[in-house]
């Protein structure tokens, strides 16, 4: 592992030198990729240097405690040992987690899909609140979020919505948000004060580039129609809305957000590629039973992953057993505690699996 870390540090230093080179600055696409790689390696190198510094300091302190004849110096050495020893194992564990093979999708932007499930109007209202929650979280992360399409309801909710979220390591942070989100509260229309349970589904799909997913035009049926609003009312009389049907898989994507037929088709293609990539990855997972078992509880959309209870001001993630009694803040986008805990949990599980395999 030390050889690997030394090589990573060397690569990082080489990249640091390359970043300041004018030839890389002239190609913004190559420069952006280089900067992403530099940031990723930098996180590992920073932790490696921290662990190395702590290890060396601990060795020096132990030597001083063993050999020094000065009582005051020995006490200082023992105090330093007492400070470093409890911290070093955690730092080493964090470094091991950073060295795990990264998912190639981690650096990608995502397409966020939110759909109202069981619960009627109450589910659509909650879907709108969750969409807003992710918009607030994206804003806090410095990401850009664009609503690509949304099917509004007459009561202020949404039946379904698609959003593109662009930024640094978006998929790596949001990947475990996929699944069924359940809400328990008294609807405004409920006169008896009875708590209702409704549900929505959230899907986080890494954006697939054209080089990742090739769509043969012969496999695609394209239909154009007039866009419509809530209740099916006509919004315009031009055929700007687009429906794409991928014939081999029967995946259908409709888009009517833009007034331009071309822009709607471009957005629909981005969603279609993401869904086709998800299907291919799911197929690969299903073919590998060990891999499938390791993914249990990691965000399959058929599984209830989180409950939002308004009466108790409580949010519970059922996969890792974390409960937060600050539902109001969670809905304002303060979901870092869940995001960080889920990433740590699944990284640790992966580390255990690799240790067993080794």
N, C-alpha and C positions, 0 to 999 in steps of 0.2 A: 504494500500500500504506500510506503514511503517513496518508492521509485515513481509510482504513478502520480503522487502529489508533487514531487519535484518536477516531473515533466509538465504537469498542468501549470505550475508556477512559471516555468520557462516559456510555455506557449502564451501565457498571459502577458509576460514581459515583452515577447515578440510582437504581440498584437498591439500593446501600448505604443510601441515604436512605430508600427504601421499606421496607426490612427492619425498620427501627425503628418504623415506623408501626403504631399499635394496630389499625387496620382490617385489616391483613394478618395480624397475630398472632391475630386472632379466627377466621380461616379456616385451619385447620391444613393442609388439602389444598393450597390456593393458596400457603400459606407454604412448604410443603415443595418445591413446584415452583420457587418463587422462589429458595429457598436453593440448589437444584441449579444453576439458571441463574447465580446469583451466583458459585458456586464455579468453574464452567466458565470464565466471563469472567475471574475473578480470576487464574487460571493464566496466561491470555494477557496480561493487564495487568501482572502481576508480571514476566514475561519482557520485555515491551515496555519497561517502565521500567528494567529492568536494561540492556537494549541501548542505550536512549537515554542513560543515565548513562555507560556505557562510551564511547559515541560522542562525547559532549560532553567527557569527560575526555581522550580521545585527541586531540581537536582542540585543547584548551587546552595539552596537553603539547607537541604539535608546534609550536604558536605560540611557546611559551616556549623550546623548543630552538632555533628559528630566530632569535628576536629578542633573547633575553636576553644581556647582556654579562657576566653573572656566571657563572664556570665551575662553581661549585658548584650553582647553580640549573639550569644547562644539563644537568649530570650527573643531577640528580634527574629532570628532564623526560625525558631519554633512558631512564632506568631505568623510568619509568612507561610510556613508549611500548613498551619491550621486554616489559613485563608484560601490557599490554592487547592489543596487536596479535595475538598468537597465539590469544587467547580470543574476540575479537570475532566472527570468521567462524563459529565453532561456535555462539555464542549467537544470531547472526542466522539460522543454519540451523534451530536449535530453534524460533525464533519463526515461521519459515515453515511448519514442520510443524504447529505449533499452529493456524495460520490455515487449514489444509486443511478443507474441508467435513466436518463430523462425520456419522458414520453415525447416523441417528435411533434406532437400537437401542442405541447405546453406553451410554446411561444406564439401560437396562433390567436388571431381574433376569433370571436365567436358569433354565432347566430343564436339568439335567445328566442325560444318559442314558449309562449304561455297560453294555455287553453283552459277555459272554464269546464269543470266536470260536473259531478253531482251537486245539486243544491239550487238549481234554477237561477233566479236573479241574484241571490246571495253569492253564488259562486262567481258570477260575472263581476260583481262589485269587488270581491276579494282578489280576483285576477287583476283588476285595475290597480288595486293597492300594492300587490306584489310587483307588478311592472314598475310602479313608481318607486318601490323599495330598491330595486336593482338600479334604477336610474340614479337615485341618490347615492348608492354605493359606488357606481361608476364615476360619479362626479367627485366623490371623496378620493378615489384612486387616481384621478387625473386622466381618466379614459374618456373617449368620445362615444356617446350612445345615440344612435339614430333609429327612430321608429320606422321600420320599412313598410309595415302594413298593420292595420288594426281594425277588427270588426266590432264597432261600438254597439251598445244596446241603448234603448230609450231611457234606461234608468241610471245611466252614468257608468255602467260597467263595460267590460269587453268580453266577447265570446272567445276571441283568439287574437294574439298579437305576435308580430315578428320584429325583432330589433337586432341591429348590428352593433356590436360593442368592439371598439378598436382601442388598442393600447399595449402596454408592456405586460407580458405573461398573463393575458386575460383568461385563457383556457385553464392554465395551471391553477388559478384561484377559484374559478367558477365551476369547474368540471363536476364537483360533487353536489351541485345544487339540483341536478336532474332527478326528478321523481315526483311523487304526489305530495303536495303541501295541503294540509288539512286545517280548516278554521272552525273554531267552536265559539259561537256568540249568539246573542239575541238579535235577530234581524229587526230593522226599524219597523217593518210591517207586522211584527209579532206582538199582539196585544196582551197575550197571557204571560209574557216574560219567559217563555220556554226557550232553552238554548237549542240552536240548530247546528248540525255538523255538515259542512260543505267541503268540497275539495276542488283543487285545480291541478293541472300537470305543468311541470316546468321541464323543458329540454334544453340542454346547453350543447350545441354542436360546433365543433371547430370548423372554421371557414375553410372550405376546400378550394384550392386554386385550380385553374384549368390544367396545370401540369399534374395535379394529384388525381383528378377525376376527368376522364375523357368521355364526353357525351356525343355519340354518333348522331348527327342530324336525322338519319333514317330511323332512329329509335325514338324520335321525339314527335309528338303531335302538338301543334300549337293552335289554340283557339282564341279568338278575339271577341270581346263582348263589351257592352256598356257597363260602366261601373255603377254600383248601387250603394245606398246608405242603409241605416237601420230600418228594419222592416221591409227591405227590398225596394224602397223608393228609389226612383231614378235620380242619379246625380248629374250625369251628362248624357248627351245623345251621340257622342262619338265612341267608336270602338277602341278605347284606350286600354281597357282592362285585358289582362292576358292570363290564359290558363295553359300550363305546360303539363303534358302527360308523358311520362317515361314508359314506353310500352313494355319493355322486358320486365320491369319491376312493378308497374302500375302505380308508381309514385306520382301524385298530382300536386301541383303548386299553382295557386292563383294569386295574382297581384293586381291591385287597382289603386294603389296609394298615389301614384303620379298621374298627371294629365297626359304625359307622353307615353305612347305605346312602347317606344324603344326603351325608355327608362324602366317601365314596369317589367319588360322582358328581361332586362339586365338583372334587376333585383330578384326576379323569379328564378333565374339561372343560378344565382349565388346560393339561394336556399335549396334548390334541387341538387346541386353538387354536394352540399353539406349533408343532405339526407342520404344520397347515394353512397357517400363515404362512410356514413354511420352504418348503413346496411352491410357494406363490405367488411367493416371492422367487427360487427356483430357476428357475421358469418365465420370470420376467423376465430373469434372467441368461442363460438359454439363447437368448432372443430377441435378445440384444445380444452379438454375437460379440466385440466389442472388450472389453466388460465381462467376458465369460467368460474371455478370455485373461488379463486382469489378475488374475483370481482363481485362476489355476493355482497350486497349491501353498499355498493359503491355508487349508487345513483340510478339504478334501473328504474325507468319511469313508471313501472307497474307497482312500485313499492312505496308505501307511506313512509316518508322520511322525516317529516317535521309537522308538529301541531302548534297552531297559534291559538291560545285560549284567552279571549278578551276579558272574561269575568275575573280571572286570576292574574291578568297582566303577565301571562307566562308564554314562553316559547320553548318547546322541547324538541331536540333532535334525537330521534329514536335509535339511530345507528350507533351513537357513541354515548348516549345517556346524559347529554348536557342540557340543563334547564337554566334559562335566564328569565328573571322576573322584571323585564324591561321591554315589554312588547312594543310600547310606543316608540322607544328609541330604535328598536330593530326595524320597524316599518319606516323609520327615517333613514335607513340604509346603514345603520351601525351593526353590521353582521360579521365584523372581523373575528369575534370570538368563535363563531361557528366555522368560518372559513379556515382559520388557522388551526383549530382543533381537528377538523376533518383531514386537512392535509397532513398534519403530524401523525394522526392515527393510521392512515393508509400507507404513508411512507414507512412507518414502523413495522406494519404488517408485511410490507414488501421486503424490508430488511431481514425480518425473521425468516421469511420464506427462502431468501437467498442463503441465509446462514445454514438452514436445514439442507438445502440442495448442495451446498459446498461440503 
